Amino acid sequence: MVGARGDLSIYRCEECDLEFEERIWAQRCEDHDRKYQACSIDIARHAVMSKNT
């Protein structure tokens, strides 16, 4: 769930690959995705833009 990009730690949801600056949001995202098999817009708005896209 953890990756590093420069000085910034990035946490990735293993279910949908959204990336977050805070671990708690990545964990909430994973939990929600596993339970409902869908992303939550309220959680996704905390995601950060990936430099890989």
WORABEL-V894576 format. One record per residue. N is the residue number from 0. PSI is psi in whole degrees, 0 to 359 (999 if undefined). OMEGA is omega in whole degrees, 0 to 359 (none if undefined). NEAR is the number of other C-alpha atoms within 10 Angstrom. Layout:
N_PSI_OMEGA_NEAR, N_PSI_OMEGA_NEAR
This chain:
0_346_185_14, 1_139_172_14, 2_165_179_11, 3_139_177_9, 4_97_184_9, 5_231_179_7, 6_357_186_6, 7_127_173_9, 8_134_180_14, 9_134_179_21, 10_130_185_23, 11_135_172_24, 12_123_182_21, 13_348_180_17, 14_316_186_16, 15_357_177_15, 16_13_172_15, 17_148_182_22, 18_142_184_24, 19_151_175_26, 20_337_181_16, 21_133_183_15, 22_323_183_17, 23_323_180_11, 24_323_177_21, 25_319_179_28, 26_317_177_17, 27_320_179_15, 28_312_179_30, 29_313_181_22, 30_315_180_16, 31_314_181_16, 32_318_179_17, 33_321_183_14, 34_318_188_10, 35_356_184_9, 36_37_179_12, 37_155_178_13, 38_153_175_18, 39_127_178_13, 40_323_180_10, 41_325_177_9, 42_317_184_15, 43_333_181_16, 44_348_176_10, 45_356_181_16, 46_157_178_22, 47_158_178_15, 48_135_178_10, 49_140_176_12, 50_351_180_6, 51_348_182_4, 52_999_none_4
